[in-house]
Amino acid sequence: MHTKEQRLVEALKKGDTAALEKIIDGYAGYVCAVIRNFSRGAFTEEDIDELCSDVFFSLWEHRGGLDAELGLKSYLSAIARNAVKNRFRAVKPPTVDIEELEIADGSSVEYRAELNELMSELDRLIKVLPDEDREIFMRFYFYGQKSSEIALILDTAEGTVRSRLSRTRAKLRGELRNRGFEYEEIF
């Protein structure tokens, strides 16, 4: 004997839009809660509503692959988590031209020239970092994101973020030192 939920899934698989409406009515609150909890407050209510709609659209689009025995909550939760991850991945930090960063007033012309040269070299070094290392470094140092936030956005462990950041920092310091720069206090 099939449960009510299994009958809904079977009807949905056959393209029954009334079944989709019943699923939305019954599970929209659950899906929004999953999105809200998984995103940890990173999205507005409008974003959450939009992602919730995306989840049900995705459910409809992939209805043929549903297994009535597995249960809707499992599917909806997985789709919702993936929607949040995809939204985080889509948010790319804007590109920053290090040479345009302002230097505090009152510094000497020589200091400004040295600092400009250093920043140009650092900019070149950052551009050739592996993509994930560059993204972690930029998010941490230029956008002020915490390692925990970066880990969530990149869907990786916080320890991995800290480790990659430490290795990138050491690599950049070594490269700058090899080029004649001794500015340890940069990062």
Disulfide bonds with the S-S distance in Angstrom:
none
